[in-house]
Amino acid sequence: MLNRTIKPKPIKSIKFESPTILEKTFPNGMKLLFSHKDNLPIIYVGAVVNSGSKFDPEGKEGLAYLLGMLIDEGAGDYSSLELDDRIEFLGSSLNINVDSDNITLSLISITEKFYEAFDLLSLIIQKPRLEKQDFERQKKIVLTKILQVKDDPSLLCRTAFQNLIFEGTAYSHSSIGKLKSLSSIEPDEVIKFYNNKFQPDETTLVIVGDVTFEKAVDLCNEKFSEWTKSAGDDKNIFVSDVIKSKPGRYMIPKYDAPQSEILIGHTLSRRTPENFYSRTVLNTILGGQFTSRLNSNLRENKGYTYGIYSSINYNKNHGIFSVSTSVQTEVTDDSIRQIMLELQKLKENISDDELEFAKSYLIKRLPSFFESGGQIMKSLFNIAVHNLPVDYYKYYETNINNVSREQVINSASANIKDDEMCTVIVGNPSSLEENFVRNYIRLDKDAIL
């Protein structure tokens, strides 16, 4: 009889080979990242444009986001409805995302319609109409989204956290903007922003799928060779690499909230090859996987939450360390105490078993980044955004395996800073102890958004 209490041992290890990634830079400065995948007659194409919300002028927060909403509302000879109909007729779909650093466009097409789909994407990037009637419609949609964010405890908490840790910098506001600033934006400001920020030398195209590298290069030359750099009047922005988080404890009252949304963390130095891998293993042990220390404590042992996670994310200039969870209101105080306890314990000791399990998790999930064309495209976007070498994934496993126990402990001490910790709670202060609430600064959600 099979003894299910004994974990089966793997027969052999499987060596994963990441797909070959090719790159090319064109005379106008535009870059191409390419990966061939021919198991399905599908091609993914995308563009990363260095034009995110950190470029929003002061008082015009949300401008980049509004451009992202508007950019596919008609292009070239196609009106908004005609463009939507054409994309649908080709069996394609287009997605647009705006974050602090970039506006990203991604499109999927069947191979036999790829030429036409690529032509449409090139029009959207180079010749968006940005017409007033479409502007007014999309602006109303974004204003409604802001109202929805104000009513969502998780999004509200994250927005407040971003405002606080990046206070006084170009990264301090959510990409969606604020009601007051967004209401003041006019159509000509979107056009000016597009003309300044959408430049070929600030754009990386990504093509993945059933097409050759030579054909991809030819298409890029055909559709983008006449796209030249324009003379924008405010194209560059200086963002300091050194930001010290504003420490403190903050609360956003939400009297109808049945739970407390908690977010704790601070900024870090920017991503480098020297700090990335030890930080990644560190975060995996702390809260980056289901069997992490935080989840074992607050979910499994305490029963305070359905899940708690830590993350170390990066923009182009900084890292962001954070711990986030939703807990029962009555255990808010002890949940924060337990989080801080786990952060301290991480600086003191890490077992060899924890280290090896974290490495195994990170390495074994690597193939999932390349299962589909869409996942490969996201991996290439990561290379473009962080300016990584094209062989980054080839050496990922080796670099993770080379992280030592001492490096992880040192990384915990260097990157988890008690004196810079910012804590944000969205919840019902009436259901919390008065002594606890007294230690928190009240924030107005209308000032945040």
C-alpha positions in Angstrom: 0.0 0.0 0.0 1.2 3.5 -0.8 2.4 5.4 2.3 1.1 9.0 1.7 3.0 10.3 4.7 6.3 9.9 2.8 7.0 12.6 0.2 8.1 11.0 -3.1 11.6 11.9 -4.3 12.1 13.3 -7.8 13.5 10.8 -10.3 15.8 13.4 -11.8 16.3 17.1 -12.1 15.0 18.9 -15.2 17.2 21.5 -16.8 15.2 24.4 -18.1 16.5 26.4 -21.0 15.1 29.9 -21.5 14.1 30.9 -25.0 16.6 32.8 -27.1 16.0 36.5 -27.1 17.3 38.7 -29.9 17.6 42.5 -30.0 18.1 45.2 -32.5 18.3 49.0 -32.3 17.1 51.0 -35.3 18.5 54.2 -36.7 15.8 56.3 -35.0 16.7 54.9 -31.6 13.7 52.5 -31.3 14.6 49.0 -29.9 13.3 45.6 -30.7 13.3 42.5 -28.4 12.3 39.3 -30.1 11.6 35.7 -29.3 10.5 33.0 -31.7 7.7 30.6 -30.7 6.0 28.5 -33.4 3.9 25.9 -31.5 0.8 28.0 -32.3 -0.1 30.3 -35.2 -0.2 33.3 -32.8 2.0 36.4 -32.5 2.2 38.8 -29.6 3.5 42.3 -30.1 3.8 45.1 -27.6 5.5 48.4 -27.0 7.0 49.9 -23.8 7.2 53.7 -24.0 9.0 55.7 -21.4 6.1 58.1 -20.8 4.5 57.1 -17.4 2.9 59.2 -14.7 6.1 60.4 -13.2 6.2 62.8 -16.2 2.8 64.3 -15.2 3.3 68.1 -14.6 2.5 69.4 -11.1 -1.2 70.0 -10.8 -1.9 67.8 -13.8 -1.6 64.4 -12.1 -3.4 61.7 -14.3 -2.3 63.2 -17.6 -0.3 60.1 -18.7 -3.1 57.8 -17.6 -5.6 59.9 -19.6 -3.4 59.6 -22.7 -3.3 55.8 -22.1 -7.1 55.7 -22.1 -7.3 57.9 -25.2 -4.5 56.7 -27.4 -6.5 53.8 -29.0 -9.6 56.0 -29.6 -9.0 56.4 -33.3 -5.7 56.5 -35.2 -4.7 57.4 -38.8 -7.8 57.2 -41.0 -9.7 55.2 -38.5 -12.2 56.7 -36.1 -12.6 55.3 -32.6 -15.4 52.9 -33.7 -13.7 52.0 -36.9 -10.5 51.1 -35.1 -12.3 48.9 -32.6 -14.2 47.2 -35.4 -11.0 46.6 -37.4 -9.1 45.1 -34.4 -12.1 42.8 -33.7 -12.4 41.8 -37.3 -8.7 40.7 -37.3 -9.4 38.6 -34.3 -7.0 40.6 -32.2 -7.2 42.3 -28.8 -5.3 45.3 -27.5 -4.5 46.1 -23.9 -2.9 49.3 -22.6 -1.4 49.8 -19.1 0.0 53.0 -17.5 2.3 53.0 -14.5 4.7 55.4 -13.0 7.4 54.8 -15.6 5.8 53.6 -18.8 2.8 53.4 -21.0 2.7 49.8 -22.3 0.6 48.6 -25.2 0.2 44.8 -26.0 -1.6 43.1 -28.9 -2.3 39.5 -29.8 -2.8 38.4 -33.4 -3.2 35.2 -35.4 -0.2 34.7 -37.7 -2.1 35.2 -41.0 -3.4 38.6 -39.8 -0.3 39.8 -38.2 0.7 42.3 -40.9 -2.6 44.1 -40.6 -2.6 44.0 -36.8 1.0 45.3 -36.7 0.0 48.1 -39.0 -2.8 49.1 -36.7 -0.5 49.1 -33.7 2.0 51.3 -35.5 -0.8 53.8 -36.3 -1.9 53.9 -32.7 1.7 54.6 -31.5 2.6 57.1 -34.2 -0.7 58.7 -35.3 -3.4 58.7 -32.6 -6.2 61.1 -33.2 -6.7 62.3 -29.6 -10.0 64.0 -30.6 -12.0 66.2 -28.2 -15.2 64.1 -28.1 -13.2 60.9 -27.3 -11.2 62.9 -24.7 -14.4 64.1 -22.9 -15.8 60.5 -22.8 -12.6 59.0 -21.5 -12.1 61.7 -18.9 -15.5 61.0 -17.4 -14.6 57.3 -17.2 -11.3 58.0 -15.3 -13.1 60.4 -12.9 -15.5 57.6 -12.1 -12.6 55.2 -11.6 -11.1 57.5 -9.0 -14.4 57.5 -7.1 -14.3 53.7 -7.2 -10.7 53.7 -5.8 -11.8 55.9 -3.0 -14.3 53.2 -2.0 -11.8 50.3 -2.3 -9.9 49.8 1.0 -7.0 48.0 -0.7 -6.5 50.5 -3.5 -6.9 53.4 -1.2 -4.3 52.0 1.2 -1.8 51.5 -1.6 -2.4 54.9 -3.0 -1.9 56.5 0.4 1.3 54.4 1.0 2.7 55.6 -2.4 1.9 59.2 -1.6 3.7 59.0 1.8 6.9 57.0 0.9 7.5 59.1 -2.2 6.4 62.4 -0.8 7.8 65.3 -2.7 8.9 63.3 -5.7 7.6 62.5 -9.2 6.6 59.0 -8.0 4.3 60.3 -5.1 1.0 60.1 -6.9 -1.0 57.2 -8.3 -0.9 56.9 -12.1 -4.7 57.4 -12.2 -4.2 61.0 -10.8 -6.5 63.0 -8.5 -10.0 64.3 -9.0 -9.0 68.0 -8.8 -5.9 67.7 -11.1 -7.7 65.4 -13.6 -10.7 67.8 -13.8 -8.4 70.6 -14.9 -6.8 68.7 -17.8 -7.7 70.0 -21.3 -7.5 68.1 -24.7 -4.5 70.2 -25.9 -2.5 69.2 -22.9 -2.9 65.5 -23.8 -1.7 66.2 -27.3 1.3 68.1 -26.0 2.1 65.3 -23.6 1.9 62.8 -26.4 4.2 64.9 -28.7 6.8 65.3 -25.9 6.8 61.7 -24.6 6.1 59.3 -27.4 9.6 59.2 -29.0 11.2 56.4 -30.9 14.4 56.5 -28.8 12.2 56.0 -25.7 10.3 53.0 -27.1 11.0 49.3 -27.1 9.0 47.0 -29.3 8.5 43.4 -28.2 7.5 40.6 -30.7 7.0 37.0 -29.7 5.6 34.1 -31.7 5.2 32.5 -35.1 7.4 34.9 -37.1 11.1 35.1 -38.0 13.4 37.7 -36.6 14.2 38.8 -40.1 10.5 39.4 -40.9 10.0 41.2 -37.6 12.9 43.5 -38.3 11.6 44.2 -41.9 8.2 45.1 -40.5 9.7 47.5 -38.0 11.7 49.1 -40.7 8.6 49.4 -42.9 6.2 50.8 -40.4 8.5 52.8 -38.1 11.3 54.1 -40.3 9.6 57.5 -40.8 9.0 57.9 -37.0 11.6 60.4 -36.0 12.4 62.1 -32.7 10.5 65.4 -32.2 11.7 68.4 -30.3 9.7 68.2 -27.1 10.0 71.1 -24.7 9.9 69.1 -21.4 11.0 65.7 -22.4 13.4 65.0 -19.6 12.7 64.8 -15.9 15.2 64.3 -13.1 14.3 61.8 -10.4 16.7 61.3 -7.6 17.9 57.8 -6.9 18.1 58.5 -3.2 14.7 58.9 -1.4 14.3 58.3 2.4 10.8 57.2 3.2 8.6 59.4 5.4 8.2 57.2 8.5 5.1 57.2 10.6 1.7 55.6 11.4 -1.3 56.7 9.4 -4.9 55.8 9.4 -7.7 56.4 6.8 -11.1 56.1 8.5 -13.6 53.9 6.8 -16.4 53.4 9.3 -18.2 50.7 7.3 -15.1 48.5 6.9 -15.5 45.0 8.5 -11.7 44.5 8.3 -8.5 46.6 8.6 -6.4 46.9 5.5 -2.7 47.1 6.5 0.3 48.1 4.5 3.8 48.5 6.0 7.1 49.3 4.3 9.5 51.9 2.8 11.6 52.7 -0.2 14.8 50.9 -1.1 17.8 51.7 -3.3 17.3 50.9 -6.9 17.6 47.4 -8.4 21.2 46.3 -9.2 22.7 42.8 -10.0 24.4 43.0 -6.6 21.3 43.4 -4.5 18.5 41.8 -6.6 19.0 38.1 -6.0 19.6 38.2 -2.2 16.6 40.5 -1.8 14.5 38.1 -3.9 15.4 35.1 -1.7 14.9 37.2 1.4 11.4 38.3 0.3 10.4 34.7 -0.6 11.3 33.5 2.9 9.5 36.4 4.6 6.2 36.6 2.6 6.7 35.9 -1.1 5.2 32.4 -1.1 2.3 30.7 0.7 4.6 28.8 3.1 6.4 32.1 4.1 7.0 33.1 7.7 4.4 35.8 7.7 1.7 33.6 6.3 2.6 30.8 8.7 2.3 33.1 11.6 -0.7 35.3 10.9 -2.8 32.9 8.8 -1.9 29.4 10.0 -1.0 30.0 13.6 -3.1 33.1 14.5 -6.0 32.8 12.1 -6.0 36.6 11.7 -6.1 36.7 7.9 -6.8 34.7 4.7 -3.4 35.7 3.5 -0.4 38.1 4.1 2.3 38.8 1.6 5.5 40.8 1.4 7.0 42.2 -1.8 10.0 44.0 -3.1 9.1 45.8 -6.3 11.0 48.2 -8.5 10.5 51.2 -10.6 13.4 52.6 -12.7 14.9 54.6 -9.8 13.9 52.8 -6.6 12.9 49.7 -4.8 9.8 49.4 -2.6 9.6 47.0 0.3 6.1 46.3 1.6 4.0 43.9 3.7 0.2 43.9 3.0 -2.8 42.1 4.5 -6.4 42.4 5.5 -7.2 41.3 9.1 -10.1 41.2 11.5 -10.6 44.6 13.0 -10.2 43.5 16.6 -6.7 42.0 15.9 -5.3 45.0 14.0 -2.9 45.9 16.8 -1.5 42.5 17.3 -1.2 41.8 13.6 1.1 44.8 13.2 3.0 43.6 16.3 3.4 40.2 14.8 4.6 41.6 11.4 7.3 43.7 13.1 8.3 40.7 15.2 8.8 38.6 12.0 10.8 41.4 10.4 13.2 41.5 13.4 13.5 37.7 13.5 14.5 37.6 9.8 17.6 39.7 10.7 18.7 37.2 13.3 18.5 33.8 11.8 17.5 31.9 8.6 17.7 28.1 8.5 19.3 26.1 5.7 16.0 24.4 5.0 14.3 27.8 4.6 17.0 29.0 2.3 16.9 25.9 0.1 13.1 25.8 -0.1 13.0 29.5 -1.2 15.6 28.9 -3.9 13.7 25.8 -5.1 10.5 27.8 -5.3 12.1 30.6 -7.3 13.9 28.3 -9.7 11.0 25.9 -10.3 8.6 28.7 -11.1 10.9 30.1 -13.8 9.5 27.9 -16.6 6.1 29.4 -16.0 7.4 32.7 -17.2 7.8 31.2 -20.7 4.8 28.8 -21.0 2.8 31.0 -23.5 3.6 33.7 -25.9 1.9 36.2 -23.6 4.1 35.2 -20.6 7.2 35.4 -22.8 6.2 38.9 -23.8 5.8 39.9 -20.1 9.3 38.6 -19.5 10.7 40.7 -22.3 8.8 43.7 -21.0 10.7 43.1 -17.7 14.0 43.2 -19.6 13.0 46.4 -21.4 11.7 48.2 -18.3 14.8 47.4 -16.2 17.3 47.6 -19.0 18.4 44.0 -18.3 20.8 42.0 -20.5 19.0 39.7 -23.0 20.6 36.7 -21.3 19.2 37.7 -17.9 16.9 34.6 -17.7 19.7 32.3 -18.9 21.7 32.9 -15.7 18.8 33.4 -13.3 18.9 29.9 -11.8 22.7 30.2 -11.3 22.4 33.6 -9.6 19.7 32.4 -7.3 21.6 29.3 -6.3 24.7 31.4 -5.6 22.9 33.3 -2.8 24.3 32.3 0.6 22.6 32.2 4.0 24.9 35.0 5.2 23.9 37.2 2.2 20.2 36.9 3.0 20.7 37.8 6.6 22.9 40.7 5.7 20.3 41.7 3.1 17.6 41.7 5.8 19.6 44.0 8.0 20.5 46.3 5.2 17.0 46.5 3.5 14.5 46.3 6.4 14.8 49.6 8.2 12.7 50.1 11.3 13.5 53.9 11.4 12.0 54.4 7.9 8.9 52.2 8.3 5.7 53.7 7.1 2.4 52.0 8.3 -1.0 52.8 6.7 -4.3 51.4 7.9 -7.7 51.7 6.3 -10.4 50.6 8.7 -12.9 51.5 11.3 -11.3 53.5 14.2 -14.5 53.1 16.2 -13.8 49.4 16.5 -10.2 49.8 17.6 -8.7 50.5 21.0 -8.5 54.3 21.8 -4.9 54.0 22.9 -4.0 52.3 19.6 -5.8 54.9 17.4 -4.2 57.8 19.3 -0.8 56.8 17.9 -2.0 57.2 14.3 -2.2 60.3 12.1 -5.6 60.6 10.4 -5.6 61.0 6.6 -8.4 62.3 4.5 -9.1 60.1 1.4 -10.2 63.2 -0.6 -6.7 64.7 -0.1 -5.1 61.4 -1.4 -7.3 61.2 -4.6 
